[in-house]
Amino acid sequence: MISFMFLLLLAPDVLFSLTHVAVISPQDPILRIGSSLTATCTLTTELGLHAGSLYWTLNGVRLSSSTYRTVSANILTIELHSLNGSQQKSGDNLMCHGPDGRVLAGSCLYVGMPPEKPVNLTCRSHNAKDLSCRWSAGGPGETHIPTKYTLKYKLRWHERENECVSYSVEKQGYSCRISANIALFTPYEIWVEATNQLGSATSDISSLDVLDVVTTDPPANVQVSRIGSLEDQLMVHWTSPPELKDVLFQAKYQIRYRLEDIADWKAVDNVGNLTSCRLAGLKPGTVYFVQVRCNPVGIFGSRKPGIWSDWSHPAAASTPSGDLLHRGSCDPKASGQNSTLRRELKQFFGWVRKHASGCSSVSIKLYDQWRVWLQKSHHQPRNQVQQDNNS
């Protein structure tokens, strides 16, 4: 039926039945890659043609007459060797033509391989409300003929098998989402079956607990703001994923940030369960983009490390400009008298800033106090600065 419909589309002027013109056998064969095929085009006597005047094409390309053999006045055969995989899932089109180019008969060749065992089966649960699984085809992956993948699952202590119904094809493989009757605190057994007309294969069984593979929405309401007039720091605030507000778990957060004109991100890993973090050691007068993601560690007592969420939408803020902060006039002599002290303080707190990574607060608070004092000293009257230095 497929070949018949294809012929009507290819040659709509042919309105008579194929049985009254010619027929190719075998019809729509399924073959392994590398195999050989002998096909026969048999004419009806009413057509008034001799088999020696016919020719063959495969996917529109005329085949060499050296592969033909005229068996009788109404039978022409062709031999094909070392067949390659089908170029299209609907099959390769083998056609028998009359001397005027008219299509007399056709057959679809399905040339491929049986599927190999599916691999890389992984699953995750979005907010503990579903179960989405992904996998890849085994071996080279391409079977060249239609291959069906079926995700099956069952609860470990139940005999009844279920089939996933919501499939999609991705660049890296296949996926299916289970959204109904998700069971918590009970292990699942999950596997994938691959079948086509040349064979079948089954993946290894994956055993998992939904609570061990939970991933959340990204943290919400990410905001970045300045910390007073400190030109090398920004404060980041966010809220926990709202879908898990009533779920028992210990969240872990990670921050990354980058300069406006630089593509590379810098990560802050030791944020812990905080919902705010101070970024230090930034460039003055610079726009920064910041993102946050969440890992639900120990959800309902799970001992697995958790799965990171996607990154939040980027939030942005700029650090104050150092030039604007220090444009007040200062006494040259007072500046000279303090040069040694300032150089030593700069070296010391440069060390603090370098070693106080992440969101550590003890050293940063001490550093803040020094920076505020230094900024104020630039704006004090000359006599007051000298008095402070002499005291």
Secondary structure, 3 states (H helix, E strand, C coil): CHHHHHHHHHCCCCCCCHHHCEEEECCCCEEECCCCEEEEEEECHHHCCCHHHCEEEECCEECCHHHEEEEECCEEEEEECCCCCCCCCCCEEEEEECCCCCEEEEEEEEEECCCCCCEEEEEEEECCCCEEEEEECCCCCCCCCCCEEEEEEEECCCCCCEECCEEEEECCEEEEEECCCCCCCCCEEEEEEEEECCEEEECCCEEECHHHHEECCCCEEEEEEECCCCCCCEEEEEECCHHHCCCCCEEEEEEEEEECCCCCCEEEEEEECCCEEEECCCCCCCEEEEEEEEEEECHHHCCCCCCCCCCCCCEEEECCCHHHHCCCCCCHHHHHHCHHHHHHHHHHHHHHHHHCCCCCCHHHHHHHHHHHHHHHHHHCCHHHHHHHHHC
